[in-house]
Amino acid sequence: MKKFKDMINEMMPLLGANNMGDFVPLIRLFDFGGLVKRMKDVAKRGNSFMQGIIDEIRSEKHGGSNMLQHLLTLQKSQPENYSDVIIKGIIQ
């Protein structure tokens, strides 16, 4: 839970940040202030966090019923329609 909170706390200021590259296309090449790098880092950690949740639910053998377990069941029967990427998109 702390890892998730830390990730959200780091993401919130980035959501409202002004990126000069949005206004002056040439500046996009340089990433002044490291905004794009920080956004990519948070996105990468968010993706690995979500994949960890999927892997944890996939490996659990006990009962229970939630949306993620239903999606993983559908993934077994229709893997082309329910890849991990699609499941992460749905649960976000």
PyMOL commands that set and color helices and strands:
alter all, ss='L'
color gray80, all
select helices_A, chain A and resi 2-15+20-22+25-29+32-59+67-77+84-91
alter helices_A, ss='H'
color red, helices_A
deselect
rebuild
show_as cartoon
